Amino acid sequence: MELHTLWFVVIAVLWVGYFFLEGFDFGIGVLTGTLARDRAERRVLINTIGPVWDGNEVWLLTAGGATFAAFPDWYATLFSGFYLPLLAILVCLIVRGVAFEYRAKRPGERWQRNWEHAIFVSSLVVSVLWGVAFANIVRGVPIDATGEVVGGPLDLLSPYALLGGAVSLALFTLHGALFAALKTVGDIRVRARRWAGRLGLATGLLAAGFLGWTLAEADTARGVPALVVAGLALLGTLLANARGREGWAFLCSGVLVVAVVAMWFLTLFPQLLPSSLDPAWSLTVAESASSPYTLRIMTWCAALATPLVLLYQSWTYWVFRKRIGTQHLAPAAHGAGDAGAAA
């Protein structure tokens, strides 16, 4: 395998890891404004991801850095042509992170409620925008002969892209509901499973239309195996959730996320960003890659650092593996913040 192809695979794996881990983070954020019935339940949901949400974002930072170093032309075209949606994503991620950290800094109910609303809104917007962005990446945007995106921001809001945003929102919320069922106790656990059943059906309908549309317009059938895996994973998710097998249901939903993202990248290869104006102006893996020397250095660095990242993240999830419920909140949790949520 050539180095530029290897780094396309590495970047795809980084995005898979990001959406697998941060996907349920976003889902939990959305559920704080839908599943939770009161502030105590919102605190429980936030505490399920309190120790891990910031570590999950390492995958996004690494994917962005790897894209900049391995495919600078791809990075430059993406960040110029997708400037406004990527800026909106960045702002939402900043607001979301600040909300997690600042929510418990003051005991006032209004202060905490406003930050909890910020978590809900930012999680919802980011979930939609990631789907819109990747739908445009896979389908293509108007790139001219100089590698510049010549369309405006509204060109990114096609029916196909909006459907992609709906799929990512439904998928992440399903993933988050199953994580909530896996990590909580009591009534909220039961309702999370009930929500997951409904979300699974909605996700299946939306994803079937979106992925079918993607394959119909693609020039390759490489994404078909991933589509089959996605269908089987969704079926496994629904069956395991119906039987109360929360661990298996969450694992299957994770496979579903992996399959959907893998299908995007399989359909995209060997291009990085198709041009809707002229296929000859599309950015490709071979033509947009850095020098072989740069890719070799990156390969050695990745080989050394990746096991360490996987090790400390696995350890974090193991340490914070226990379930929580409203009975585990500190006595002041209904008025003052609990530190666990901002851990």
N, C-alpha and C positions, 0 to 999 in steps of 0.2 A: 504494500500500500504506500502510495506517495505521501509525502509529509503534508501537503496541502489538503489532501483527502482525509488524512488522519485528523487534522485539526478541524475540519468541518464536522467530523464525527464527534470530536471532543466537545466542540461548542454545542452540538446537538444534545450531548449527554448532560452538559451543564444546564441547559434550558429544561431538559427533562427533570433533573434533580430539583431545580428551582420551582417548577410548577407542581411537582409532587409534594414538596415540603411547604412552600409558601401558598400553594393552592388551598390547603385546609386552613391556613392562617387567614386568608382572605374570606373563606367560607365562614369561619367562626366570627369574623368581624361583621359580615352580613347578618348572621344569625342573632347577633346582639340586638338588632333592631327588629327582628321578626320572630324568632323562636322564644327568646327571653320574655317573660311576663312581667318582671319587675327588676329593680336595680340589683337585688341580691342575685338573681339568676344571670344578669349581665356580668356581674363580677365573677361568678363561677365560670362562665364561658371565657372571659378574658384571662382568668387564671390558668385555664387549660393550656394556653399558648404563651403565658407570661415568661417562662424560663427559656423558650426556644425560638420565639419569632425573630429576634435579631440575628441569631445564628443562621436561620434559614436564608436570610438576605445575602449571606456570603456568596451563595451560588449566583445571584444576580450580578454582584460586583465582579466575580470571577469571569462570568460569561461576557460582560461588557469589556473587561480588560483583555480577555483572550481575543475577542473580535477586533479590538483596536490594534493589537499586536500582530495577529495572524492575517487579518484581511482588512487593511486600512482603507481601501477603496469602499468596501461594503460599509464599514463604520461611518465614513464620511458621508456617503450618500444617504444612509439611514437617518443620521442625525440632522441632516439638512432637509431632506424631504419629509421626515416625520417629526419635525421640530416641535410643533404645538402639542400633538398627542403625547410625545415623550416627555415634554415639559410638564404636561398635566399629570402624567404618571409620577414623575419625580416629585412634584408638589404634594400629591396625595400620599406618597410614601413618607415624605418628611412630616406632614401633618399627622399621619398615622403613628409614626414613631414617637413624635412629641406627645401625642395623646396618651400612649402607653406609659410614658415616663412621668408626665405631669399630672395625670388624672388623680393620683393618690397624694399629691404634694400638699393639698389643702383639704380640710374636712367639710367644706361647704357643699351642700347637696347640689346646688345649681352649678358650681364649678365642675364637679365630677360628672354630672349629667351632660353638660356641654361637651366635655372631652369624650364621653361615651358616644354621643351623637357623631362626633368627628370620626371616631373609629368606624362606625357603621357606614357613613357616607363615603369616606375615603376608600374603604375596602370594596364597596359596591362599584365605585367609579373605576378603580384600578382593575377589578375583575372584568369589567366590560371592555376597557381600553386595551388590555393585553390581547383579547380575542380579536378586536378590530385591527390592531397592529399586525398580528401574525397572519390574519386573513389577507391583508394587503400585501404582505411580504410574499406569500405563497402565490397569490393570483397575479401580482405584478402591478407596477405603477408607471406613469408616463416618464420614462427616463430618456433624455436626448442623447445625441452622439458624444457629448462631453461628460456624460455620467451624472448630469444634474436632473433632479426631479422637477419637472416644469408645471405640474398641476398644483392646485391650491388645497388647503386643508379640507374643504368640503368634498373634494374628489375621493378622499379616503373613506367617506361615509356612504359607500354603495350598499345596496341591499345585501350583497354577499358578505361584506365586511360587518354590517350590523348583525347579520345572522351569526357570524363568528363571535361577536361580542356577547350575544345571547347564550351561545353554547358555552363559552368560557365562564360566564356568570353562573349558569345552571350547574356546570361541572364542578366548579370550585365550591359552590354552596352545598352540593351533594357530598363532596369530599369532606367539607367541614362538619356537616351534620353527622356523618359516620364517625368522625374523630370525636365529636361531642358525646356521642353515644358510648364510645370506647373509654372516655376519660371522666365521665360523670356518674353520679348515683342519684337515685330518687326519681321524682316525676319528670325532671328535665331529660333524663336519660331515655325514658319511655317515649316522650314527645319527640326527641331527636330521631329515634328510630322510625317513628310515624312520618316525620317530615322527610326522612331519607327515602322512604318508600315512594312518596309522591314525587319528590325531586328526581328520583331515578327514572320514573316514567317520562317526566317532562324532558329530562336530559336525553333520554333515548330518542324521543321524537325529534328534538332540535338537532342532535348530533347526526342522526340518520340523514336528515335533509342537507345539513351542511357538508358532511363528509361525502355523501353521494354527489353533491354539486361539485365538490373539489375533484373527485375522480373523473367526473364526466368532462371536465374542462382540461384535465391533465393530459400531457403527452406520454405518460408512462403509467404502467400498472404496478409499480413498485410499492405503492401505498395499500394495495389490496390486502396483503397479509396483516398489516397493522389494523386495517378496518375489521377484519375477521376477529382479531384478538380483542379489539375494542368491544365488539358485539358480545363475545363470550364473557368478557370481564363485566360488562353491564348486567348480563344475565346472572352471573355469579354473585354480583353485588346485591341484586334484588332478592335472590334466593337465600343468601346468607343473612341478610337483614331481616327477612320475614321469619327466619328460624331463630333470631336472637343471637346469631353467631357474629358478634360485633367485630372481633378481630379479623375474621375472614372477610367480612363485608368491607372493612376499611382497606384491607390488602387488595381486594378486587377493585375497589374504586381507585386505588393507587395505580393498579395495572391499567385501568381505563384511562387515567390521565397520561400515563407513559405512552400508551398506544396512540392516543390522539396527537400528542406532540411529535411522536416518532413518525406518524403518517405525514404531518406537515413537512418535516425535513426530508423524508424519503421522496415525497412528491416534488420538492424543490430541487434536489440534487440532479445534475451538477451545477445548477444555477444558484446564485446567492440572492439575486433580486431581479426578477424578470422585468423587461421593458414592455409595456403595453403599446408602445409606438412602433417599435421595430425589434424583433427578436435578436438581431445582430448587436443591438445596444445593451443587451442584458449583461449584468455582472455575473461572472462565472467563478467557480472555485479556483480554477487554474490561473486565470488572468488577474484575479484580484488578490492573490496571496502575496505575503511578504517573501523575502529572499530565503532560500533553503537554509542559510546559516542561522537566520533569526528563528526559523521554525525548529531547527535542531536544538538551539539553546532553550526554547520554550518547552520542548518535549522533555528535556532532562529536568527542568524546574518542576514541571507538572508531575513527573514520575516520583519526585522526592516529596512534594508538598501534598499531593492528593491523599495518600494513606493517612497522613496526620490529620487532615481535615475530617475525613471519614471516621477516624478513631475518636476524636473529641466530640463530634456531633453524636455519634452512637452512644458514647458515655453519658452525654447530657440527657438524651432521651431515656436511658436506663435509670438514671438517678431520679428523674421526675416522672416515673412510670405510673404512679398510683392514681386512683380515681379521686375526685373531689366532688363535694356537694355544698349546698347552702349551710349545712351544719358544720362545715369545716372553716367557714369564714370567721375571722376574728370578731369578738363582740362589738367592736367599733366599726365593723365593715359596712353597716347600714348608714353610718353618718360620716365616719372618717375612712380614708382609703386604707386598703390592705397592701402591704409591701409586696406580697407575692405576685400581684398582678403586674408590677413593674419590674420584676426580677429579670 
